[in-house]
């Protein structure tokens, strides 16, 4: 199985092999999605607080209409619930009940939940034949990432991962510079984030709650846990700090790599790595280490030589280049391409990576630009032609990219060890590492998946 390449992305939708079959109880007997009328796309919103509110506003602003709402926290969902277009809609706390009752009323689903529920909700939606917009990271585990890729292909739905910078125009400008040879052949890329320091706690002293505690009445804690292990309610986890816990999030790398590593994946058409190696401080396996440095090795592909990509978080950064232009700095988030003739530096969210040489000639724009990350998804769901031919961060691209990022998490269980990856079998050559390709789902949270859970 090969992921969507940059070349295929520019011309057509992903052509991926394989499939995943899922059959949650609320999908049985359904007739699937209706075709979206050319003038209206109706969507269900799962997760309405925080980033979910932003996603809601952006999808509505792109011309779609809400027809069903779900959030485990009615207080945090209040902003969306009071919106003019949504105020007549019932708010569900469990997406399964919403899908069961409302599936005939919507064409698409927008998922803005903690990482551990991205795959269960998105896979169920695709089983129903619904188009899906899912926040980044696409899924929590490597196995889920490929299952989401394959499900999108199997069910023929339009998909988009929520790394919005992918559609900001800077990514195409970076690709055009790389392909034009502005900095020569690239063999090394360094990417970093300022997470988690100052954002949420990570490290050996962060542990899961054990003391029994009752969740407030406005929170459906069982629905929040979803497929995660059954633990007591804790305000240290919901609503935001779940990212630092292994059971719910993917840590700093999951939060920002889908943004900041995007230029490397697209500009260099990376494909499958051959190995991953992670350095980190003490990992208690409940919360992510407070810092990590990850290295991936990618083999030569076409006319591109082998490339090494490095990730840094928790305050770690690559060595500052001696030729970094005056007035430019690394900042909290960034992406640095190192070529044989020069370097390019960009900031967060796939922003344009500008060459160090102030006298470089910017290549002519040759790649199509997006109508907007949400807009192109809404248009594609309605069957309208979009500039890039297919949504830019569709699951055929986003699945393999997020899976590669998740390999860095697996490496935390084997710090300092070079884990070889078999891109054909989609597994590590070290049997012990394959235990972390997926995390078992909580059996009391009833799902009926084939190959998942």
DRENTORSE-287340 format. One record per atom (N, C-alpha, C, O): residue in three letters; x negated, z negated, y negated. Coordinates in steps of 0.05 Angstrom, whole numbers, plus 5000, padded with zeros to 4 digits. Example, Ala and Ser with C-alpha at 12.3 -4.5 7.8 and 13.67 -1.06 7.14 Angstrom:
ala473648445114
ala475448445090
ala473648445066
ala471548315066
ser474348585045
ser472748575021
ser474248434999
ser473248394977
***
This chain:
unk498350005024
unk500050005000
unk498250004975
unk496449844973
unk498850184957
unk497250194932
unk499050144908
unk501350244907
unk498149984889
unk499749924866
unk499950164848
unk498450354850
unk501850154829
unk502150364809
unk499650384793
unk498750184782
unk498450614792
unk496050654776
unk496750724748
unk499050794741
unk494750714731
unk495150784703
unk496051074701
unk497751144685
unk494851254717
unk495551534716
unk498451584724
unk499851734711
unk499351444746
unk502051474754
unk503951364734
unk506151464729
unk503151144721
unk504851014701
unk505451204678
unk507651204667
unk503551374671
unk503951544648
unk505751784655
unk506751914637
unk506251834681
unk507752074688
unk510452014702
unk512352164699
unk510551794717
unk512951744733
unk513151454742
unk511351304737
unk515351384754
unk515751114764
unk513951064788
unk512851254799
unk513550814795
unk511850744817
unk512850874843
unk515250894848
unk510950954860
unk511651054887
unk510350874907
unk508150934916
unk511650654914
unk510450454931
unk511750454958
unk514150514961
unk510250374978
unk511350375006
unk512250105013
unk511549905001
unk513850095035
unk514749835046
unk517249735032
unk518149855012
unk518349525042
unk520749415031
unk521049125039
unk519749035058
unk522848975025
unk523448705033
unk526548685035
unk527848795017
unk527548555054
unk530448525057
unk531048235053
unk530048055067
unk532848175035
unk533747905030
unk536747895032
unk538048095025
unk537847675040
unk540847665042
unk541847385036
unk542747245054
unk541647295011
unk542847045004
unk545847055009
unk547047265009
unk547046825014
unk549846815022
unk551646945001
unk553647055008
unk550846914976
unk552647014955
unk552347314951
unk553747424935
unk550547444966
unk550347734965
unk552047864987
unk552748104984
unk552647725008
unk554047845031
unk556747945023
unk558347795010
unk557348185030
unk559948295024
unk560248414997
unk562348524990
unk558148404981
unk558248514954
unk557848824956
unk556648924974
unk558948964936
unk558649254936
unk556249344920
unk555749584919
unk554849164908
unk552449244893
unk553049284863
unk555349234854
unk551149384849
unk551449414820
unk553049664813
unk552949864827
unk554549644792
unk555849874781
unk553850024763
unk551849904754
unk554250274760
unk552450434742
unk553150344713
unk555450324706
unk551050294698
unk551550214670
unk552650444654
unk551550664655
unk554850404639
unk555850614622
unk553650694602
unk551950524595
unk553750934593
unk551551034575
unk551450874549
unk549350874536
unk553650754541
unk553550614515
unk553450314517
unk553150174497
unk553550204542
unk553649904544
unk552149814569
unk552549924591
unk550449614566
unk549149484589
unk550049194588
unk549449054568
unk551349094609
unk552048814610
unk550048664627
unk549248754649
unk549248434617
unk547148284632
unk547847984635
unk549347874620
unk546747874657
unk546947584662
unk544347454653
unk542147564658
unk544447234640
unk542047094630
unk541646844646
unk543346664647
unk539246824660
unk538546584675
unk536246454660
unk534046554660
unk536746224648
unk534846084632
unk535346154603
unk534646374594
unk536545974588
unk537346034560
unk535845874539
unk535945944515
unk534445674547
unk532945514528
unk530045614525
unk529145774541
unk528745534504
unk525945604500
unk525545904499
unk526946044483
unk523746014515
unk523246304516
unk525746454524
unk526146684516
unk527446324539
unk529946454547
unk531646524524
unk533046734524
unk531646364503
unk533146434479
unk532046674465
unk533546844455
unk529346694464
unk528046924452
unk528647174468
unk529247384456
unk528647154495
unk529247384511
unk532147474507
unk532747714505
unk533947284506
unk536747344501
unk537047494475
unk538347704475
unk535947394454
unk536247524427
unk535047804427
unk536247984415
unk532847844441
unk531548104441
unk533148304458
unk533248544451
unk534248214480
unk535848404496
unk538448474482
unk539248704482
unk539748274469
unk542148334454
unk541448514430
unk542948704424
unk539148464418
unk538248624395
unk537548914403
unk537449094387
unk537148954429
unk536549224440
unk539049374448
unk538949594459
unk541349244444
unk543949384449
unk545449294473
unk547549414479
unk544449094488
unk545849004512
unk547748784505
unk547548664483
unk549648724523
unk551648514518
unk551648314541
unk551448384564
unk551748054534
unk551747844555
unk554447824568
unk556547864555
unk554447774594
unk557047734608
unk557047484626
unk559047414637
unk554647354629
unk554547114645
unk552046954637
unk549947074630
unk552246694636
unk550046514627
unk549446294648
unk551346194661
unk546946234650
unk546146014669
unk543745864657
unk541745994648
unk543845604658
unk541545444651
unk541945164663
unk544145054663
unk539845044673
unk540044784686
unk540344564665
unk541044334672
unk539844624639
unk539944434618
unk541844524596
unk541244704581
unk544244414595
unk546244514577
unk545544464548
unk546344614530
unk543944254542
unk543044204515
unk541144414505
unk541444514483
unk539244494521
unk537344694513
unk538544974512
unk537545154498
unk540745004526
unk542145264525
unk543945294502
unk545145514498
unk544345084486
unk546345084465
unk546045314445
unk548145424436
unk543645384438
unk543245594419
unk544445864428
unk545746004412
unk544045924453
unk545146174465
unk548146144468
unk549646334462
unk549045924478
unk551945884484
unk553545914458
unk555846004459
unk552445834435
unk553945854410
unk553746124397
unk555046174377
unk552046304408
unk551746574397
unk554446714397
unk555946694417
unk554946874377
unk557547014374
unk558347164399
unk560647164408
unk556347304411
unk556847484434
unk557247324460
unk558247434480
unk556447064460
unk556546914484
unk558446674484
unk558846544505
unk559646614462
unk561146364459
unk563546354477
unk564646134481
unk564546574487
unk566846564505
unk566046554534
unk567846544552
unk563446554540
unk562446564567
unk562046284579
unk561346094564
unk562546254604
unk562146004618
unk559145964623
unk557746164630
unk558145724620
unk555345664626
unk555145534653
unk556245324658
unk553745664671
unk553145564698
unk550545414698
unk548745484682
unk550245224716
unk547645094719
unk546145194743
unk543745144746
unk547445334762
unk546245434786
unk546745734787
unk549045824788
unk544545884787
unk544846184787
unk546346284811
unk547546494810
unk546146144834
unk547546244858
unk550546244854
unk551946424862
unk551646034841
unk554446024835
unk555246234815
unk557446354817
unk553546284795
unk554046494776
unk554146764789
unk555946924784
unk552146824806
unk552147084820
unk554647114837
unk555847334839
unk555446894850
unk557746904868
unk560346974852
unk561947124861
unk560546854829
unk563046874814
unk563147114795
unk565247224789
unk560747194785
unk560747384762
unk559347654769
unk559247824751
unk558447694793
unk556747924799
unk557948194791
unk556548384784
unk560548214793
unk561848474787
unk561948524757
unk562748744748
unk561248324741
unk561548354712
unk558948424698
unk558948464673
unk556648444712
unk554148514699
unk552648714715
unk552948744739
unk550948864700
unk549249074711
unk546348994715
unk544849114730
unk545548784700
unk542748704699
unk542448404696
unk544348274689
unk540048304703
unk539548014701
unk536947974686
unk534948114691
unk536947784667
unk534547714652
unk533747434661
unk535247244657
unk531347404673
unk530447154684
unk528247024667
unk526147144662
unk528846794656
unk527046644639
unk526946354647
unk527646174632
unk525946304671
unk525846044683
unk522945954688
unk521146114683
unk522445714697
unk519845644707
unk518945834729
unk520545954743
unk516345854732
unk515146064750
unk516146054778
unk516546264791
unk516645814789
unk517345794817
unk520045914824
unk520545964848
unk521745974804
unk524346094809
unk524446384802
unk526546514806
unk522346504792
unk522346784785
unk523046964809
unk524947124807
unk521646924831
unk522147094854
unk524847054867
unk526247244872
unk525646804873
unk528246764886
unk530546884870
unk532347014882
unk530546854844
unk532746954828
unk532547264826
unk534547404829
unk530147364820
unk529847654817
unk530447804843
unk531748014843
unk529547694866
unk530047824891
unk533047834898
unk534048024908
unk534347614892
unk537247604896
unk538647804878
unk540547934887
unk537847824853
unk539048014835
unk538648304845
unk540448464844
unk536248364854
unk535748634863
unk537248694889
unk538148924893
unk537648494905
unk539348524929
unk542148604922
unk543448754936
unk543048504899
unk545748574889
unk545748844875
unk547848944867
unk543448974873
unk543249224860
unk542949204830
unk543549404816
unk542248974819
unk542048934791
unk539248994780
unk537248944793
unk539049114757
unk536549154743
unk535548874735
unk537048694730
unk532848844732
unk531748584727
unk529548594706
unk527748754707
unk529848414686
unk527648354668
unk526848064674
unk528447884673
unk524248024682
unk523347764690
unk520947684674
unk519047834671
unk520947434664
unk518747334649
unk516147334665
unk516247334690
unk513947324651
unk511347304665
unk510747004671
unk511946834658
unk509046944690
unk507947134710
unk510247224728
unk512247074732
unk510047464740
unk512247574755
unk513147384777
unk515547354781
unk511347254790
unk512047064812
unk509846854814
unk507746884801
unk510346654830
unk508346434832
unk506346484854
unk504046384852
unk507046644874
unk505146684896
unk504546984901
unk506147154892
unk502347034914
unk501547314920
unk503747454936
unk504447684930
unk504747324956
unk506747444974
unk509247524958
unk510347734962
unk510147344941
unk512547394925
unk512147644907
unk513947804903
unk509747664896
unk509147894877
unk509648154891
unk510848344880
unk508548184916
unk508848434930
unk511748474940
unk512648704942
unk513148254947
unk515848284955
unk517648374932
unk519548534936
unk517048284907
unk518548374884
unk517948674878
unk519748824871
unk515448754881
unk514749034878
unk516349204898
unk517549404890
unk516349124923
unk517649284944
unk520749274941
unk522049474947
unk521849054933
unk524749034930
unk525749214907
unk527849344910
unk524149234886
unk524949414864
unk525049704874
unk526949854866
unk523149784890
unk523150054901
unk525450084921
unk526850294920
unk525849894938
unk527949914959
unk530749954946
unk532350114955
unk531249794925
unk533949784914
unk534249974890
unk536449994879
unk532150114882
unk532350314861
unk533250214834
unk534750344820
unk532249974827
unk533149854801
unk530849874780
unk528549914787
unk531649854756
unk529749864733
unk528749584728
unk530349394727
unk526149554726
unk524949284723
unk522949274700
unk521849484692
unk522449034691
unk520448994669
unk519648694671
unk521248524672
unk516948654670
unk515948374667
unk515548314638
unk514948494622
unk515948064631
unk515947974603
unk513147934591
unk512747724578
unk511348124594
unk508848114578
unk509148314556
unk508248534557
unk510448214534
unk511348394513
unk509248554499
unk509748774489
unk506748454499
unk504548594486
unk503948864500
unk502749034488
unk504948894524
unk504549144539
unk505849384525
unk505049614529
unk507749324507
unk509149534493
unk508649534463
unk510249654448
unk506649394454
unk506149374426
unk504549594413
unk504249604389
unk503449774429
unk501849994419
unk498849954420
unk497350144422
unk498049694419
unk495149634420
unk493949704446
unk491649794448
unk495449674468
unk494449734494
unk493750034497
unk491650104507
unk495450204487
unk494850494488
unk492350564472
unk490750734480
unk492050434449
unk489750484432
unk487150404446
unk485150534444
unk487250174461
unk484950084476
unk484250294498
unk481950364502
unk486350384512
unk485950574534
unk484650834522
unk482750944534
unk485650924500
unk484651174488
unk481651144480
unk480151334483
unk480950914470
unk478050864463
unk476350864489
unk474250984489
unk477250724509
unk475750704534
unk475450984547
unk473251064554
unk477651134548
unk477551394561
unk475951594545
unk474751784556
unk475851554519
unk474251734501
unk471251674502
unk469651814490
unk470551454516
unk467751374518
unk466551254493
unk464151264489
unk468251124477
unk467251004452
unk465050794457
unk463150774442
unk465350644479
unk463250444486
unk461850514512
unk460350354523
unk462250754521
unk460850844546
unk462150724571
unk464350614570
unk460750744592
unk461750644618
unk462050334618
unk460150194610
unk464350244626
unk464849954626
unk464549844655
unk465649954674
unk462949634657
unk462449514683
unk463249214683
unk463049084704
unk464049114660
unk464548824658
unk466648774636
unk466648884615
unk468548594643
unk470648504624
unk470848204625
unk470848084647
unk471148074602
unk471447784600
unk474047724586
unk474647844565
unk475647544597
unk478347484586
unk478647184586
unk477747044604
unk479947074565
unk480146784563
unk482646694548
unk483946854535
unk483346434551
unk485546314537
unk484846034529
unk483045914540
unk486245934508
unk485945654500
unk487745464516
unk487445214513
unk489545574532
unk491145394550
unk489245274571
unk487345404578
unk489745044582
unk492044874577
unk491544664555
unk493344524548
unk489044644546
unk488344434527
unk490144434503
unk490444634489
unk491544204498
unk493244174475
unk496044284479
unk497744264462
unk496544404502
unk499144524507
unk500744364528
unk503044284523
unk499544304550
unk500844134571
unk498544014587
unk496344124587
unk499043794601
unk496843664616
unk496243804642
unk498043884657
unk493643824648
unk492643914674
unk490343734680
unk489143604663
unk489543724706
unk487143564713
unk487743364735
unk490043334743
unk485643234745
unk485843064768
unk487542814764
unk488542694783
unk488042744739
unk489642494733
unk492542554730
unk494142374727
unk493342804731
unk496142884729
unk497442894757
unk496643054773
unk499342724761
unk500542704788
unk503642734786
unk504842704765
unk504842794809
unk507742814810
unk509042544809
unk507942344818
unk511442534798
unk512842274797
unk513742184825
unk514442344842
unk513741924829
unk514641814855
unk516841614851
unk518341564870
unk517141494827
unk519241294822
unk521941424819
unk522141614803
unk523941334833
unk526641444830
unk527541434801
unk527141234787
unk528841654792
unk529841664764
unk532241854764
unk532242054777
unk534241774749
unk536641944746
unk536342134723
unk535542064701
unk536942384728
unk536842584708
unk539142544688
unk541242464696
unk538742614663
unk540942594643
unk543242774652
unk542842964667
unk545642724643
unk548042864651
unk547843164644
unk549143324657
unk546343234624
unk546243514616
unk544143674632
unk543843914626
unk542843554651
unk540843684668
unk541743694697
unk542243484708
unk541743924709
unk542243954737
unk539543954751
unk538344174754
unk538543724759
unk535843704769
unk535443854796
unk533343974800
unk537443844813
unk537243994838
unk536944294833
unk535344424847
unk538344394814
unk538144684807
unk535444734794
unk534344954799
unk534344544779
unk531644584768
unk529644604790
unk527944784790
unk529744424809
unk527844424831
unk528044684847
unk526044794854
unk530444774852
unk530745024866
unk529245024893
unk529844864910
unk527345214896
unk525845234921
unk523545034922
unk522245014943
unk523044884901
unk520744694900
unk521444444916
unk523744394922
unk519344294924
unk519844044939
unk521643854923
unk521743854899
unk523043684938
unk524843494926
unk523343254915
unk522243094931
unk523243224889
unk521843004876
unk523742884855
unk525643014847
unk523242634847
unk524942504827
unk524842654800
unk522842784793
unk526942634785
unk527042744757
unk524842614741
unk524142384744
unk523642774723
unk521642674705
unk521542844679
unk521443084680
unk521642704657
unk521442844631
unk518642944626
unk518243094607
unk516742864643
unk514042964641
unk513843254653
unk511843384649
unk515943334667
unk515943604679
unk517743794663
unk516944014655
unk520243714659
unk522143874644
unk522343764616
unk522643514613
unk522343934595
unk522844224596
unk520444414595
unk520744644599
unk518044314589
unk515844494584
unk513344444601
unk511944634607
unk512844204607
unk510244134619
unk510044194649
unk508044134662
unk512144314660
unk512144404688
unk509844594694
unk508944614717
unk508844734674
unk506844944678
unk504244834691
unk502844984705
unk503744584686
unk501244464697
unk501444384726
unk499344314738
unk503844384737
unk504244284764
unk504344524784
unk505644724779
unk502944494806
unk502844704827
unk505544774838
unk506045004844
unk507344584840
unk510044634852
unk511844804834
unk513744924843
unk511144814808
unk512944954789
unk511745184774
unk513145374766
unk509145164768
unk507945364751
unk505445484764
unk504845444787
unk503945634747
unk501445754756
unk499145674737
unk497045804737
unk499645464722
unk497545364704
unk496845554681
unk498445734675
unk494545514669
unk493745674646
unk493445974653
unk494246144637
unk492446024677
unk492046304685
unk494646444688
unk494946684681
unk496646304698
unk499346424701
unk500646464675
unk502146664671
unk500246294656
unk501446304630
unk500446544614
unk502046684601
unk497846594614
unk496646784595
unk495247024607
unk494847214592
unk494547024632
unk493047254643
unk494647514643
unk493547724639
unk497247494648
unk498947734647
unk498947864620
unk499548104617
unk498347704599
unk498047814572
unk495147914568
unk494748154562
unk493247734571
unk490547784561
unk488947964580
unk487048084571
unk489647974606
unk488148144624
unk489448424627
unk488348604639
unk491748454615
unk493148704616
unk491448944607
unk491549154620
unk489948924585
unk488249154577
unk486249234598
unk485849474602
unk485149044612
unk483149114633
unk484549254656
unk483449454666
unk486849164665
unk488249284687
unk489049574681
unk488849754697
unk490049614656
unk491049874649
unk488750064641
unk488650294651
unk486949974624
unk484850164614
unk482950244636
unk481950474635
unk482450074656
unk480450134677
unk481850204703
unk480450254723
unk484450204704
unk485950274728
unk484750124752
unk483850244772
unk484749854750
unk483149694768
unk483949704798
unk482149714815
unk486549714803
unk487349714832
unk486749444845
unk486749234832
unk486149454871
unk485749214887
unk482849114884
unk480949284885
unk482448854881
unk479648754881
unk478648734910
unk480248744929
unk476048694913
unk474948654940
unk474348354944
unk474048274967
unk474248204923
unk473747914926
unk474647764901
unk475047884880
unk474947504904
unk475447324881
unk473747074886
unk473346984908
unk472746964864
unk471146714865
unk471946544842
unk471846634819
unk472746294847
unk473646114827
unk471845864825
unk471245744845
unk471145804800
unk469745554794
unk471645384778
unk473045484760
unk471845124785
unk473644944770
unk472744664774
unk471244604792
unk473844484757
unk473244204762
unk475244094783
unk476744244795
unk475243834786
unk476743714809
unk479643794809
unk481043784789
unk480543884833
unk483243974837
unk484743784856
unk484043774880
unk486743644846
unk488143444863
unk490443574879
unk491843434894
unk490943834874
unk492943994888
unk495843914881
unk497744024893
unk496143744861
unk498743684850
unk498943824823
unk500943954816
unk496843794807
unk496643934781
unk494144104781
unk492244054796
unk494144314765
unk491944504764
unk489444364751
unk489744184735
unk487044454758
unk484644344746
unk484744384715
unk486144564706
unk483344214701
unk483444234672
unk481944474661
unk482344554638
unk480244594677
unk478944844669
unk478245014694
unk477944904716
unk478145274690
unk477345454712
unk475945694701
unk476545784679
unk474145804717
unk472946064712
unk473246234737
unk472446144759
unk474446464735
unk474946634758
unk473546904755
unk473347014733
unk472446994777
unk471047254778
unk472447434800
unk472747344822
unk473147674792
unk474147874811
unk472148114812
unk471048184792
unk471748224836
unk470148464838
unk471948694846
unk473448684866
unk471848914830
unk473449154836
unk471649384843
unk469649434829
unk472249524865
unk470449734873
unk470749984856
unk472650004840
unk468750164858
unk468950414843
unk471450564850
unk472450544873
unk472650694831
unk475150834835
unk475051094819
unk474951094794
unk475251324833
unk475051584819
unk472351604805
unk470251564817
unk472351664779
unk469851684764
unk469051424751
unk467151414735
unk470551204757
unk469850944746
unk468150794765
unk468750774789
unk465850674756
unk464150514774
unk465450244780
unk467550174768
unk464250094797
unk465149824803
unk465249654778
unk463549684760
unk467149474776
unk467549304753
unk467849014761
unk469148954782
unk466748834745
unk467248544748
unk468948454725
unk468448514702
unk471048294731
unk472748174711
unk472547874713
unk472747764735
unk472247744690
unk472047454690
unk474247324673
unk475047434652
unk475347104682
unk477446954668
unk476446674662
unk475046554678
unk477146574638
unk476346304630
unk478746164618
unk480246274602
unk479145904625
unk481245744612
unk480345454609
unk478145384618
unk482045294596
unk481445014592
unk479044964574
unk477744764577
unk478645144555
unk476445104536
unk473945254543
unk472045264526
unk473745374566
unk471445534574
unk471645814562
unk473845924559
unk469345924554
unk469246194543
unk466746334552
unk464846204560
unk466746604550
unk464246744557
unk462146704536
unk462746604514
unk459746774542
unk457546754523
unk458146934499
unk458847164502
unk457646824475
unk458146984451
unk456047204448
unk453647144448
unk456847454445
unk454947674443
unk453247654417
unk454347584396
unk450747704419
unk448947694396
unk449747894375
unk449247854351
unk451048114383
unk451748324364
unk454648314355
unk455648504344
unk455948084359
unk458648044349
unk458648084319
unk457247944305
unk460248264308
unk460248324280
unk460948074263
unk462547904272
unk459748054240
unk460247824222
unk463247824214
unk464348034208
unk464447594215
unk467247564207
unk469147594230
unk471547544227
unk468047664254
unk469747684278
unk469147444296
unk466747364299
unk471147344310
unk470647114327
unk472347154353
unk474147314354
unk471746984373
unk473147004398
unk476046904395
unk477847024407
unk476446694380
unk479146584378
unk479946444403
unk478446424422
unk482446344404
unk483446194427
unk484046374451
unk483946274474
unk484646624446
unk485346814468
unk483947074462
unk483747164439
unk483047204483
unk481647464478
unk481047614503
unk481247524525
unk480047864498
unk479148044519
unk476748204508
unk476948334487
unk474548194523
unk472048314514
unk471148524535
unk470548444558
unk471048774527
unk470048984544
unk467049024538
unk466249034515
unk465349034559
unk462549084555
unk461849354567
unk461949384591
unk461049544550
unk460349804559
unk457349854556
unk455949694544
unk456450074567
unk453550134566
unk452650214538
unk450250204532
unk454550284521
unk453850374494
unk454950184472
unk454450224449
unk456549984480
unk457749814460
unk459749624472
unk460049604496
unk461249484455
unk463149284463
unk465749314447
unk465749424425
unk467949214459
unk470549214445
unk471748934449
unk471648824471
unk472948834428
unk474048564428
unk476948564418
unk477548674397
unk478748444434
unk481548414425
unk482448134428
unk481047964439
unk484748074417
unk485847804418
unk487847774440
unk487447864462
unk490047634434
unk492047564454
unk494047784457
unk494247964441
unk495547774480
unk497847944485
unk497248234483
unk498748394471
unk495048324495
unk494348604498
unk494048744471
unk494548984468
unk493148594451
unk492648714425
unk490348914426
unk488748894445
unk490149084407
unk488049294407
unk485249164408
unk484648984392
unk483649254427
unk480849164429
unk479149344412
unk478449564420
unk478349244389
unk476949404370
unk473949414376
unk472749204381
unk472749644375
unk469849674380
unk468149504359
unk469049474336
unk465849404368
unk464049264350
unk463049454328
unk462749374305
unk462449694336
unk461249894317
unk463349964295
unk465350084301
unk462749884270
unk464649934249
unk464950234242
unk466750314228
unk463050394252
unk463050684245
unk464150854268
unk463851104267
unk465350734287
unk466450894309
unk468651074300
unk470051014280
unk469051284314
unk471251474308
unk473651414326
unk473351434351
unk475851334315
unk478151264331
unk479351514343
unk479951704328
unk479651524369
unk480751764382
unk483551824373
unk484951644364
unk484252074375
unk486952154369
unk488952034389
unk488352014413
unk491251944379
unk493151824397
unk494352034415
unk495452234406
unk493952004441
unk494952194461
unk496952074480
unk498452224493
unk497151814482
unk498951684501
unk501651624487
unk501651544464
unk503851654501
unk506451584489
unk506751294484
unk505851124500
unk507951224462
unk508450944454
unk511250854462
unk513051024462
unk511550604467
unk514050494476
unk516050464452
unk515250424429
unk518550484459
unk520650424439
unk520850124434
unk522150034415
unk519449964450
unk519649674449
unk519949564477
unk521249694493
unk518849334483
unk518849234510
unk521649194521
unk522249274544
unk523349064505
unk526049014514
unk527749274512
unk529349344529
unk527249414490
unk528849654484
unk528549864506
unk530549984515
unk526049914514
unk525650124535
unk526950044561
unk527950214576
unk526949784567
unk528249694592
unk531249734590
unk532549834609
unk532449664567
unk535349694564
unk536049994565
unk538050074578
unk534550164552
unk535050454553
unk534750564581
unk536450724590
unk532750474595
unk532350574623
unk534550484641
unk535450634659
unk535450234637
unk537750144653
unk540250314649
unk541850344668
unk540550414625
unk542850584619
unk542450874627
unk544151044622
unk540150934638
unk539551204646
unk538551384624
unk538451624627
unk537851274601
unk536851424579
unk533851484582
unk532351324594
unk532951714572
unk530151784573
unk528551614554
unk529351574532
unk526251504564
unk524551344547
unk521751484545
unk521051644562
unk520351414524
unk517951554517
unk515851554539
unk514451754544
unk515551324553
unk513451294572
unk514251384600
unk512751364619
unk516751484603
unk517651584628
unk518751364646
unk520751414660
unk517451134646
unk518450904662
unk517650654646
unk515850664629
unk519050434651
unk518350184637
unk515450124643
unk514550134666
unk513950044622
unk511050014625
unk510149794644
unk508249824658
unk511549564643
unk510749344661
unk512749304683
unk513549084690
unk513649534694
unk515449524717
unk514149384740
unk511749344740
unk515749294760
unk514649134781
unk512649274799
unk511049154813
unk512649544798
unk510649694813
unk507849654802
unk505849674816
unk507749604776
unk505149544762
unk504749234761
unk502649134768
unk506849094751
unk506648814746
unk506248654772
unk504948444772
unk507348744795
unk507048594820
unk504148574829
unk503148354832
unk502848804833
unk499948794841
unk498248654820
unk496348514828
unk498748694794
unk497148554774
unk497448254776
unk495448104776
unk499948154778
unk500347864779
unk499247754806
unk498247534806
unk499447914827
unk498347824853
unk495347784850
unk494247594861
unk493947964837
unk491047944833
unk490447694817
unk488547544823
unk492047634796
unk491647394780
unk492047144797
unk490546954795
unk494047154815
unk494646924832
unk492446874852
unk492246654863
unk490747074858
unk488447034875
unk486546824863
unk485246674878
unk486446824837
unk484846624823
unk485746344829
unk484146154830
unk488446304832
unk489546044838
unk488745964867
unk488045734872
unk488946154886
unk488146094913
unk485246014914
unk484445834929
unk483546144897
unk480746074896
unk480245784888
unk478045674894
unk482145654875
unk481745374867
unk481645194891
unk480544974889
unk482845274913
unk482745114937
unk480045144952
unk479444994970
unk478445344943
unk475845394955
unk473745434933
unk472545644932
unk473345234915
unk471645274892
unk468845364899
unk467545254917
unk467945564884
unk465245664888
unk464845854911
unk462745974915
unk467045894927
unk466846074950
unk467846354944
unk469946384931
unk466446554953
unk467246824949
unk469246904970
unk468546934994
unk471746934963
unk473847004982
unk474247304982
unk475047424962
unk473747435004
unk474047715007
unk476947795011
unk478447655026
unk477848004998
unk480648094999
unk480848365013
unk479348545008
unk482848385031
unk483448625045
unk485848755032
unk488148665036
unk485348965016
unk487549085000
unk489449245017
unk491649295007
unk488749325041
unk490549465058
unk492549275072
unk494949325074
unk491449055082
unk493148855095
unk494448655076
unk496148505084
unk493548655051
unk494448465031
unk494048185040
unk495948015040
unk491648125048
unk490947855056
unk487947805053
unk486447995050
unk487247545054
unk484347475052
unk483147505080
unk484547485100
unk480547555080
unk479147565106
unk478547285117
unk477947255140
unk478847085100
unk478646805108
unk481346705116
unk483146685098
unk481746635141
unk484446545150
unk485546315135
unk487946305129
unk483846125128
unk484745885114
unk485845945087
unk487745815077
unk484846155074
unk485746235048
unk488546355049
unk490146335030
unk489246475072
unk491846605075
unk494146405076
unk496446475073
unk493446155080
unk495545945080
unk496745915052
unk498945805049
unk495346015032
unk496245995004
unk497346254993
unk497746274969
unk497846455010
unk499146695001
unk501946644992
unk503046794976
unk503146435003
unk505946364996
unk506246064999
unk504745935014
unk508245954986
unk508945664988
unk511745645000
unk513545774990
unk512045485021
unk514645465034
unk516845375015
unk516245214996
unk519245465018
unk521445395002
unk522845145013
unk522945095037
unk523944994995
unk525444755002
unk527844835019
unk529544985010
unk528044725043
unk530144815061
unk532944725052
unk534944855060
unk533044505037
unk535744415028
unk536844595006
unk539244585001
unk535144764994
unk536144954975
unk536745204990
unk534945364996
unk539245244996
unk540045445016
unk539545735006
unk540845824987
unk537745865019
unk537246155016
unk537046275043
unk536246145062
unk537746525046
unk537446655071
unk535846915067
unk536947125064
unk533246875068
unk531347105064
unk530147195090
unk529847025109
unk529547445093
unk527947545114
unk525147585103
unk524747765086
unk523247435112
unk520547465102
unk519847305078
unk517547305069
unk521847145068
unk521346975045
unk522346705051
unk524346665064
unk520846495041
unk521846225044
unk520546075066
unk521245835070
***
